[in-house]
């Protein structure tokens, strides 16, 4: 994302996009990475091992379930693909609703010296 931001044309992106929206996007992304990465990786591996062992034990106990597991996996992937796009859209809307507040605060702080200088 930062690569594309640095390559964005100045008159088409930075003049149109408020600075608060850009700051909000990066601060929220970095905060999410810092706070959640270690926890999510540990949870992922724990759930992966649990799912594998449940499938192995199920296949040993009831042999015909081997044919049902791929159908369930394909259904889960379809639901995941649909829900992840909805989640991205919801996150984008949340960021857009938060951006005007951060933009106002940023512009107020950057203009404070001008206000002090001219009274």
N, C-alpha and C positions, 0 to 999 in steps of 0.2 A: 504494500500500500504506500509506503513512504517513497519507493522508487517511482511510482506513478505520480505522486504528489510533486516530487522534485522535477519531473519531466513535463508537468502541466504548463500550458502556455499562460503567461501572466495576464494578458488582457482578456482571456476567455474564462479563466478559472478564479484567480485571486481577486479580480475586480467584481466578480459576480457573487462569489461565495463569502459570506461573513466570516471574519476571523474566529468568532466564537464557535461556529460550526466545525471548523477545522480543529481547533483546540479540543473541543468536546469529543470529537471522534478519536483523536490520539490518546487523550487522557483516559477515556473509558476503556479503550482497547488495552492499554498498558496496565491499567489497574486490574482488569480482568485476568490478564496473563499472570501478573505478579501474585494475585491472591489465590487463584483457582488451579493453576497448572499442576502442582504437586498432588493436591487432593484428588483431582480428576484422573490423573494417571494411576494412582493407587487404586481408586475405585474401579477404573476400567479393568485392570488386571484381575482384581478380585471377582468382579462379575463375569469376566471371560472364563476364568477357571471354574467358577461355580456352574456356569452354563455347560461347559464341556463335560464336567463330571456328571451332571444330571443327565445329559444326553447319553453318555457312555453307560451309566447304570440303567437307564431306561431301555437301551438297546439290548443289554444283557438280559434284562427281566422279560421284555416283550419284544421279540425279534421283528415283528411286522412294523414296528414304529419307525424302522429305518426308512420306510417309504413315505412316512408322514412328515418327518423332520424337514426335508427339502421344500415341501409345499409351505410349511409354516415359515421357513426362513425367507422364501420369496415374498410371501405376504408381508412379513415384517419389513423387508427392504422397500417395498412399495409404499407402505405407510410412513416409513422413515423419510423417503425422498419427498413425499408430499408435505410432511410436517416441517422439515427443515427449511423449505422455501417460505412457509408461513411464518416460521420463527424469525427468519432473516428480515422479512417485511415488517414484522412487529418491532424488531430491534431498530430498524431504520426509522420508523415512525416515532419511536421513543426518543431517538437521538435528535430528530428534527424538532420535536416539541421542547426539548431541553435547550437547544442551541440559542434561541433568542435571549434567554436569561443570561447565559454566559457571554454572549456578544455584547449585551448591554453593560455588564459588569466590566468587561475588558475595555470597551470604548470609554466608559466613565473613568477608569483608572488611567488610561493613556491620555485623556484630556484634562486630567487634574492639574498638571503643571501649566497648561495654557490658561486655565481658569484662574489659577493663582497669579500668573504673570499679569493678566489684564484686569484682574479684580472682578 
